[in-house]
Amino acid sequence: NGRHTDTKRPLYFGPRHDATAFNPRTAFWGCGENLPEVRRLVEAVIYQKGVDGVGEQGVDLFPLKTKVGGYGYSPTKPGTHWPNYDPYMRAILYPGPDGPVATERFEMFREGLQLMELRMFLERAVAEKKASPELRKRAAAVLAERPRYSSGQPNSFFFRCFQSEADAKLLDTAGAVFGDLPFAASTPASELAAVVERVTANPTDAGNRKQAWRLRAVTGALTPAQLARLYAGVKTDPKARFELTELVAVLGRAFGERCGGDAAKLGQLLGDAEALPFLRGYAQAAAESTNATLKAWARTDGAILLPLVNGLRAQYYRGIDQWENLAAERLVGMIEAPDQKLGLPGFNFADRVHISVRWTGFIEIKTPGKYTFHALAKLGARLWVGDTLLTERYNSDDGVTTELTSGLHPFKVEFWTAAEPAKSPIQIQVTWSGPGFGRQPISADLLRSPALEGGK
């Protein structure tokens, strides 16, 4: 599946299948009663096979009463294809009087699955950049060293002495990343009110700034009074304005999603007719700053506050699913396959090209409701709306449905390919369907982004 063959990318990135059948006859051979080994092998096998789970385990291997008495090992689920059921198989459940009973081996199996779930959670947080840069770096380090602990020999000195320490590090890092994620839509109103109270009491405190950043995804759940308090927090200390980008990002999200980009509605929401000029000045100052972090913020979370034009910002990178070597930047009307007409430096479309493209901006939703997005690409593509990765597809375009409110929502598409355009055209097509219309390309007049500085 490409997970272990792409030497230019960490092993923990790449596509996975849905599940694997985990055969304990071979995996547990010689383990005896080494229960931690059962836990380790679950994680190791899932990782090595590059899949997302374990299937047909336990129930199929549950010892059943035979017609002649005693217990025998045989499949209980139609369609099972394991031929060698014999006493060497170790069931993870026990036949109790009223049905299967959990065992110590089952608990080790469960813990192994949980460790792999945490590992996959960190993979996604790193890939989708959903945590702070510091936490993503910490998570990447834990992921990079994890195979050393999950693939060692169970009786080795290294395994016995350091496995618990490695598991604790994985748990601690996952907990820290979870605490840094945006609040969920289901977060209780009382909890959000407490966060607003804490943030506005001291807006420049580092811990409070992190909590403010987590509010971006739930601006629709905040009351006008709470948003007005956050706005007042931004205006309290003009000298500390650049320490308040998290708060400004929350207000910017409210401007797009709750006000539809309408300055008058924002003024009414925040109780200040000059709210947009003030916040826009903040974003423009950040965009013109020599500070790289502030400039990056102005292009992402602060972009909604800048003057917007029709189209998306397209960034063209060298490499396949590589996002470091930027070759060119353009303002484009729609998502279209790159070609020679763009005049991209360093790309020869008459020969084989390795290219990755990222389109960013905002999509205008005029009617609230359920929308289905499709991304068809000849190799790979990802599509985000808001903070949510809706789809990641490899040579397929299965649709993903999400519910959206009216207004402007952050929109991002990533695409990568290795192609020979002279033999086969580069292919990327993003379509959608929604209330009152069938599947079609996204109209250019519904896409917005800030104007490029000196770009084409």
TORFI-382677 format. One record per residue (C-alpha): x, y, z; residue number from 0. Coordinates in steps of 0.05 Angstrom, whole numbers, always signed. Layout:
N
> X, Y, Z, NUM
...
This chain:
456
> +0, +0, +0, 0
> +60, +47, -5, 1
> +68, +55, +69, 2
> +136, +23, +74, 3
> +162, +34, +4, 4
> +164, +109, +2, 5
> +231, +124, +34, 6
> +222, +199, +30, 7
> +165, +198, +81, 8
> +160, +174, +153, 9
> +132, +104, +159, 10
> +72, +127, +198, 11
> +43, +165, +138, 12
> +6, +133, +81, 13
> -57, +97, +62, 14
> -85, +39, +102, 15
> -136, -15, +91, 16
> -194, -25, +139, 17
> -173, -85, +181, 18
> -129, -146, +185, 19
> -143, -218, +207, 20
> -95, -232, +264, 21
> -77, -305, +270, 22
> -55, -321, +341, 23
> -31, -391, +322, 24
> +30, -360, +288, 25
> +33, -294, +325, 26
> +30, -323, +395, 27
> +72, -385, +381, 28
> +122, -395, +437, 29
> +95, -338, +478, 30
> +73, -383, +535, 31
> +39, -340, +588, 32
> +77, -276, +570, 33
> +16, -231, +573, 34
> +52, -166, +556, 35
> +74, -200, +491, 36
> +1, -208, +471, 37
> -9, -133, +479, 38
> +55, -117, +441, 39
> +39, -163, +383, 40
> -30, -132, +370, 41
> +2, -63, +360, 42
> +61, -91, +321, 43
> +20, -132, +272, 44
> -29, -75, +258, 45
> +29, -27, +246, 46
> +70, -74, +203, 47
> +10, -91, +159, 48
> -8, -17, +152, 49
> -81, -26, +170, 50
> -131, +7, +216, 51
> -155, -50, +260, 52
> -161, -124, +275, 53
> -217, -169, +251, 54
> -242, -240, +264, 55
> -206, -248, +331, 56
> -232, -280, +394, 57
> -303, -300, +373, 58
> -277, -345, +317, 59
> -226, -377, +364, 60
> -273, -387, +422, 61
> -271, -461, +443, 62
> -339, -494, +434, 63
> -368, -557, +464, 64
> -363, -616, +416, 65
> -416, -669, +403, 66
> -374, -722, +438, 67
> -358, -678, +499, 68
> -303, -631, +517, 69
> -283, -569, +477, 70
> -258, -561, +407, 71
> -231, -503, +367, 72
> -272, -489, +304, 73
> -298, -427, +268, 74
> -364, -400, +291, 75
> -372, -347, +237, 76
> -390, -364, +165, 77
> -339, -344, +114, 78
> -277, -354, +158, 79
> -219, -380, +117, 80
> -170, -403, +170, 81
> -160, -479, +160, 82
> -116, -496, +219, 83
> -159, -495, +281, 84
> -125, -537, +334, 85
> -107, -534, +409, 86
> -45, -492, +395, 87
> -90, -433, +381, 88
> -99, -390, +442, 89
> -169, -363, +450, 90
> -174, -294, +482, 91
> -243, -309, +510, 92
> -265, -365, +555, 93
> -331, -405, +549, 94
> -370, -386, +612, 95
> -437, -415, +632, 96
> -475, -357, +602, 97
> -430, -341, +544, 98
> -359, -315, +531, 99
> -319, -291, +591, 100
> -262, -240, +586, 101
> -193, -265, +605, 102
> -126, -233, +622, 103
> -105, -246, +551, 104
> -167, -208, +527, 105
> -147, -148, +570, 106
> -77, -149, +540, 107
> -109, -152, +471, 108
> -153, -93, +487, 109
> -94, -52, +514, 110
> -56, -67, +450, 111
> -113, -40, +408, 112
> -117, +22, +452, 113
> -42, +35, +443, 114
> -49, +30, +368, 115
> -110, +76, +369, 116
> -68, +128, +406, 117
> -13, +118, +356, 118
> -61, +130, +298, 119
> -90, +190, +334, 120
> -21, +222, +337, 121
> -8, +205, +264, 122
> -71, +243, +244, 123
> -56, +302, +289, 124
> +13, +309, +257, 125
> -12, +299, +186, 126
> -70, +348, +193, 127
> -31, +399, +235, 128
> -87, +401, +287, 129
> -42, +415, +347, 130
> +10, +469, +360, 131
> +78, +463, +324, 132
> +112, +444, +390, 133
> +63, +387, +404, 134
> +66, +362, +332, 135
> +142, +359, +338, 136
> +136, +321, +404, 137
> +84, +273, +373, 138
> +128, +260, +312, 139
> +186, +242, +357, 140
> +144, +192, +396, 141
> +118, +162, +332, 142
> +188, +156, +303, 143
> +214, +116, +362, 144
> +151, +75, +373, 145
> +171, +16, +327, 146
> +233, +6, +370, 147
> +188, -13, +429, 148
> +131, -49, +394, 149
> +176, -93, +350, 150
> +229, -117, +399, 151
> +236, -187, +427, 152
> +191, -195, +488, 153
> +244, -226, +532, 154
> +299, -177, +515, 155
> +327, -131, +569, 156
> +305, -70, +527, 157
> +233, -94, +522, 158
> +226, -113, +595, 159
> +256, -49, +622, 160
> +231, +5, +575, 161
> +163, -17, +548, 162
> +123, +14, +605, 163
> +163, +78, +600, 164
> +150, +81, +525, 165
> +75, +68, +534, 166
> +71, +123, +587, 167
> +104, +172, +538, 168
> +54, +153, +484, 169
> -5, +163, +532, 170
> +21, +229, +559, 171
> +34, +257, +489, 172
> -34, +236, +464, 173
> -67, +269, +524, 174
> -29, +334, +512, 175
> -48, +335, +438, 176
> -121, +321, +455, 177
> -121, +379, +503, 178
> -96, +424, +447, 179
> -150, +406, +396, 180
> -207, +453, +380, 181
> -269, +444, +423, 182
> -321, +397, +394, 183
> -390, +420, +373, 184
> -418, +378, +430, 185
> -379, +415, +483, 186
> -428, +436, +539, 187
> -446, +510, +539, 188
> -425, +515, +612, 189
> -354, +492, +595, 190
> -349, +542, +538, 191
> -374, +598, +584, 192
> -320, +580, +634, 193
> -267, +583, +580, 194
> -291, +651, +556, 195
> -290, +676, +628, 196
> -219, +651, +638, 197
> -193, +678, +572, 198
> -222, +748, +580, 199
> -195, +754, +651, 200
> -123, +753, +623, 201
> -122, +749, +547, 202
> -46, +750, +539, 203
> -32, +692, +587, 204
> -1, +634, +548, 205
> -49, +582, +576, 206
> -109, +626, +562, 207
> -85, +639, +491, 208
> -85, +564, +479, 209
> -156, +559, +505, 210
> -176, +616, +460, 211
> -147, +580, +399, 212
> -190, +519, +416, 213
> -253, +562, +410, 214
> -247, +572, +335, 215
> -287, +510, +318, 216
> -347, +529, +362, 217
> -358, +602, +345, 218
> -429, +583, +327, 219
> -442, +561, +398, 220
> -417, +626, +430, 221
> -468, +678, +449, 222
> -463, +750, +422, 223
> -446, +772, +493, 224
> -388, +722, +497, 225
> -361, +743, +429, 226
> -366, +816, +450, 227
> -326, +800, +512, 228
> -272, +767, +470, 229
> -271, +828, +425, 230
> -263, +873, +486, 231
> -204, +829, +507, 232
> -170, +843, +440, 233
> -179, +918, +449, 234
> -155, +922, +521, 235
> -81, +931, +505, 236
> -62, +956, +436, 237
> +12, +946, +451, 238
> -1, +871, +461, 239
> -42, +862, +398, 240
> +6, +812, +366, 241
> +0, +768, +428, 242
> -74, +760, +415, 243
> -76, +725, +347, 244
> -115, +667, +376, 245
> -171, +713, +399, 246
> -172, +750, +333, 247
> -177, +683, +297, 248
> -240, +666, +336, 249
> -271, +732, +318, 250
> -250, +723, +246, 251
> -284, +655, +243, 252
> -347, +687, +271, 253
> -343, +741, +218, 254
> -342, +689, +162, 255
> -388, +636, +188, 256
> -439, +677, +228, 257
> -438, +742, +190, 258
> -424, +716, +120, 259
> -368, +767, +112, 260
> -416, +826, +123, 261
> -384, +883, +162, 262
> -450, +911, +186, 263
> -471, +843, +216, 264
> -404, +837, +251, 265
> -412, +907, +281, 266
> -481, +888, +306, 267
> -455, +821, +334, 268
> -397, +853, +372, 269
> -432, +918, +390, 270
> -382, +962, +352, 271
> -393, +989, +282, 272
> -318, +995, +273, 273
> -303, +923, +292, 274
> -283, +901, +222, 275
> -236, +960, +208, 276
> -202, +947, +275, 277
> -194, +872, +264, 278
> -174, +882, +191, 279
> -120, +930, +213, 280
> -94, +877, +260, 281
> -91, +825, +203, 282
> -60, +874, +153, 283
> -6, +893, +203, 284
> +9, +819, +213, 285
> +13, +808, +138, 286
> +62, +865, +130, 287
> +104, +844, +190, 288
> +175, +818, +183, 289
> +157, +764, +233, 290
> +148, +699, +195, 291
> +100, +671, +246, 292
> +54, +731, +241, 293
> +56, +731, +165, 294
> +37, +657, +165, 295
> -20, +672, +213, 296
> -45, +727, +166, 297
> -47, +677, +109, 298
> -86, +625, +148, 299
> -128, +641, +210, 300
> -126, +716, +197, 301
> -140, +713, +123, 302
> -216, +720, +130, 303
> -206, +791, +158, 304
> -166, +815, +98, 305
> -199, +842, +35, 306
> -221, +781, -5, 307
> -224, +771, -80, 308
> -254, +715, -121, 309
> -211, +653, -129, 310
> -163, +610, -88, 311
> -90, +615, -70, 312
> -53, +559, -106, 313
> +16, +538, -82, 314
> +58, +491, -125, 315
> +110, +447, -92, 316
> +163, +401, -120, 317
> +155, +328, -100, 318
> +99, +278, -87, 319
> +58, +296, -25, 320
> +116, +340, -3, 321
> +101, +409, +25, 322
> +168, +442, +38, 323
> +198, +460, -30, 324
> +151, +516, -55, 325
> +163, +531, -128, 326
> +108, +582, -144, 327
> +44, +615, -120, 328
> -16, +637, -161, 329
> -86, +665, -152, 330
> -132, +619, -192, 331
> -206, +620, -206, 332
> -219, +546, -197, 333
> -185, +481, -178, 334
> -154, +456, -242, 335
> -97, +409, -260, 336
> -29, +445, -267, 337
> -2, +450, -338, 338
> +51, +484, -380, 339
> +7, +547, -389, 340
> +19, +566, -316, 341
> +93, +577, -330, 342
> +115, +545, -265, 343
> +190, +549, -255, 344
> +226, +482, -250, 345
> +170, +440, -281, 346
> +174, +411, -351, 347
> +105, +386, -369, 348
> +132, +356, -434, 349
> +169, +305, -390, 350
> +152, +269, -325, 351
> +134, +315, -267, 352
> +129, +304, -192, 353
> +84, +359, -166, 354
> +41, +375, -105, 355
> -11, +431, -105, 356
> -47, +463, -46, 357
> -108, +508, -57, 358
> -131, +550, +2, 359
> -185, +602, +14, 360
> -258, +604, +33, 361
> -322, +574, +5, 362
> -387, +612, +9, 363
> -447, +571, +32, 364
> -511, +607, +14, 365
> -561, +555, +38, 366
> -550, +517, +103, 367
> -556, +442, +98, 368
> -519, +379, +79, 369
> -465, +382, +25, 370
> -427, +324, -7, 371
> -356, +336, -32, 372
> -318, +293, -82, 373
> -244, +297, -99, 374
> -222, +256, -158, 375
> -147, +255, -170, 376
> -99, +212, -209, 377
> -57, +192, -149, 378
> -79, +228, -86, 379
> -120, +286, -57, 380
> -145, +313, +10, 381
> -202, +362, +22, 382
> -217, +403, +84, 383
> -276, +447, +102, 384
> -264, +487, +165, 385
> -217, +448, +211, 386
> -244, +380, +186, 387
> -209, +335, +137, 388
> -270, +309, +99, 389
> -237, +263, +49, 390
> -169, +233, +31, 391
> -173, +194, -34, 392
> -125, +154, -76, 393
> -150, +145, -148, 394
> -223, +147, -126, 395
> -276, +200, -114, 396
> -324, +171, -62, 397
> -364, +229, -34, 398
> -365, +252, +39, 399
> -425, +290, +67, 400
> -422, +345, +120, 401
> -472, +396, +147, 402
> -454, +469, +137, 403
> -484, +534, +160, 404
> -490, +594, +113, 405
> -429, +639, +109, 406
> -356, +634, +91, 407
> -319, +571, +112, 408
> -244, +557, +107, 409
> -231, +512, +48, 410
> -168, +473, +29, 411
> -151, +420, -23, 412
> -84, +384, -30, 413
> -66, +344, -92, 414
> -3, +307, -114, 415
> +18, +265, -173, 416
> +75, +234, -212, 417
> +54, +240, -285, 418
> +76, +244, -357, 419
> +27, +295, -385, 420
> +48, +279, -456, 421
> +22, +208, -447, 422
> -34, +217, -397, 423
> -64, +285, -374, 424
> -57, +305, -301, 425
> -125, +296, -269, 426
> -156, +332, -209, 427
> -230, +347, -204, 428
> -267, +373, -143, 429
> -343, +371, -145, 430
> -400, +378, -96, 431
> -475, +372, -88, 432
> -522, +404, -38, 433
> -592, +432, -24, 434
> -626, +441, -91, 435
> -570, +421, -138, 436
> -536, +358, -162, 437
> -463, +341, -168, 438
> -424, +395, -205, 439
> -358, +433, -202, 440
> -353, +487, -149, 441
> -370, +554, -181, 442
> -313, +604, -182, 443
> -358, +659, -154, 444
> -365, +619, -89, 445
> -290, +617, -76, 446
> -252, +672, -40, 447
> -182, +687, -17, 448
> -139, +747, +1, 449
> -104, +779, -59, 450
> -32, +757, -68, 451
> +24, +806, -53, 452
> +56, +817, -121, 453
> +32, +749, -145, 454
> -2, +731, -211, 455
